[in-house]
Amino acid sequence: MENTSYCSFKEKFCFALGDASANIAWRGVAAFLTIFYTDVFGLTPASVGMLMLICRSSDGVSDVAMGMIGDRTKSKYGHFRPWVLWTAIPLGVILSLLFTAPDWSYEMKLVYAYTTYILFTLIYTANNIPYGALMAVMTPNENERTSLGSFRMIGAFTGGMLVQGSLLALVAYFGNVNPTIELEQKAPTEYVVTVSSPEDVKNAKIATTHGLLGSVAKFQMVGDTAAPTLGKSFEMKANEKYTFTITGESDLTKENISLINQSTGYSKSMYIMSAILALCMFLTFWGTRERVAPAKDQQDNLKQDLKDLMKNKPWFILIIAGLGYNIYNNMKTGIIAIYFTHYVGNAALAGMYFVALMLISIVAAMITPSLCNKFGKKNVFIGSMVATSFINVLLYVFGPTQILMIFAVGMASELFAAILPTLFFGMLGDAADYGEKMFGRRATGLVYSAGSFVTKFGGGIASAIIGFVLDLYGYDGQDSSAIQGAMPGIINLMSWIPAVINLVFAVSMLYYPITSVAKSESTSIATKED
């Protein structure tokens, strides 16, 4: 191992690429997999919700196991770097397979979805747990680790912005079927459009792209008794003509009409994202080094570590609160694409919204240390949970044309929501210090792996809630009439449902015992036990 405490800019940059890569996968799945499963793959919301819940429930065992495996891995490259290399291509491949839609029976589609999603969670764990631990062994210097953490956060937000900001635009680009379009104006805001495709399209979507802030144009297929809807999904046969009446938009031209093969669009877009992911992981492996090795006489005692963990009060409370805010954040993220596609009527705005939230998240991360120095971590955590919840409820009152207000309130809510993950993992470190002080043993890896499980399991519960609520309202992503009937559920999921859940879990933080951690005293913890 190299005997140095400092990391070059190049090494920090390469380390940051690892979290950019991880967030291409994680945020891509969190934001788009639900709408892909329901609107493109044809699964029911209830099936999707159950799938997410079951698959995420297994992550606790795999996270702890991977932490133990990483500690015991021995190679000339260190304990953790080899896993970044070994999992780079498998993670990219499984991400592509997640967004591939084979034309099988419903039962076989479920088997495919379960198989690929379980493999995704396992491979992601094998990649992300060692990557998270890598920072601790790159340098023993506390200031350098803080710097690495900052680089990592920038990488995470960049990867998130890349996939969330560009994916739907890529889907539209790669899914374009080059249709033949005939357009006839019947009235100032009424048109008749006839489209045909040179190929069969299992899941075509027609919509207008007119106007930066989206249009309110409604489509009704001629001869269809269903109510007009924002856009339309339907199956097309090659060279057959499909005629729609479009109402509610003026100055419409052929260039403003979009016809997309959603299955092809998602698949090709994710191939690109997966290639970027693998490249970034290779650069992380190539550009980083492990310099800190465990003591040769260190004895493992997992049974005692687990016993101590169960008695660690701040850790236990953080896990409860962490579960709450992860359900909240993942529900907000998971419904955005559906909300903008079907309620607002402009899927492209979802990408802009994701980017806006990411930018405000960077601001939140930058102001978090100052807020904690002034008010304390516990108070900032509680205040952020309460503030983001009350602000998020306001999204309930806005109509689909009030785009600026939706963006403003969403960003204000995210300003506080983004503080929570920024604090959470740092406070887990405080809980590890607490355990060392109280029980005489330190189990940082175990503490971290349990925190990682809460992050994933919270996402699974969030996806399950989204699926169950949409199913309750009769949502069918391939039936425009059913989508319209489920609109109240979509609005509720975007606004007050996640907010109420977050507020309930916020109560647990009132019992958090660590009131302060002296920066200059790494082993001293001032606590107040209830």
ABEGO torsion letter per residue (X at the ends): XBBBABBBAAAAAAAAAAAAAAAAAAAAAAAAAAAAAAAAAGBBAAAAAAAAAAAAAAAAAAAAAAAAAAAABBBAAEAAAAAAAAAAAAAAAAAAAAABBBBBBAAAAAAAAAAAAAAAAAAAAAAAAAAAAAAAAABABAAAAAAAAAAAAAAAAAAAAAAAAAAAAAAAAAABAGBBBBBBBABAABBBBBBBBABBBABBBBBBABEAAEBABBBBBBGBABBBBBEBBBBBBBGBBBBBBBBGBBGBBAAABBBBBAAAAAAAAAAAAAAAAAAAAAAAAAABBBABBBBAABBBBAAAAAAAAAABAAAAAAAAAAAAAAAAAAAAAAAAAAAAAAAAGBAAAAAAAAAAAAAAAAAAAAAAAAAAAAAEAAAAAAAAAAAAAAAAAAAAABBAABAAAAAAAAAAAAAAAAAAAAAAAAAAAAAAAAAAAAAGBBBAAAAAAAAAAAAAAAAAAAAAAAAAAAAAAGBBAABAAAAAAAAAAAAAAABAAAAAAAAAAAAAAAABABABBBAABAABBBBBBX
